Amino acid sequence: MGVRSAFLFIIVLLIAALAALNWGTLAAPVVMSLGFMDVTAPLGLVMLGLTVALGVFFLAYVIYLQSSVLFETKRHTKEMQVQRDLADKAEASRFTELRNFLEAQENTHMARNAERHAALLARVDALESAFRQRVDQSDNTVAAHIGQLEDRVSGGRTLGADLRPLG
């Protein structure tokens, strides 16, 4: 129970206690003026009845306000859920769009890498064939020089004839 409810409950108890203790005075008939005529009635009971009617009216008003706030809160919660669902769908579509963009970028990079790899392999093949050609030329050149040297050496002279003992 909140502080306000406890305070209201204490006031109602005080009114009930005063009414019970002073019932004889409250029930005593008195001449009352209603403005346009005079009536004989117990003023205390009339005032107590008006107080109870006012309390019932305020209680009904509080219940009405509380229920309208609850309905408004429920409506607001539904609207917020709809907006949250829309935001989630938009976020999901953005993630899908981002994933598609990243996949396209990855495919582009993979294609570029494949082109670079193919170009690199072609260049390595060209360098390898040039290297083999150069090696073959070097082999041929060395073989030609060795052949010339053999021709000079065997060209009418023997190796033993060229060697003379010193001395």
C-alpha angles and dihedrals in degrees: 000000000000127000092255093051091048091049092051091046091053091051091051090049091050091050091048092048093049091048092050094046094046100036093128092055093044092051095048111114116240133178107256129189116223091187098256098041142013121244131186109225139131103278093199093056091046090052091045090049091050090049090052091047090050090049092050090048092051091045090052090047092051091049090049092050092046093050093046090050090049092050091046090048091050091049091047091049091052091050091048090051091051090049091046090051090050091049091049091051091048090048091049091050090049090051090049091049091048091049091050091048092049091048090051090049091048091050090049091050091046090051091049091048090049090051091048091047092050091047090048092049090048090051092047089050090049091048091047092051090046089049092050090048090050091047090050090050090049090048090050092047092049091046090050092050091047089048091052091048091050090049092052092047096046095034095114099312129091124216094241093052093057092054113079124177115254118236 
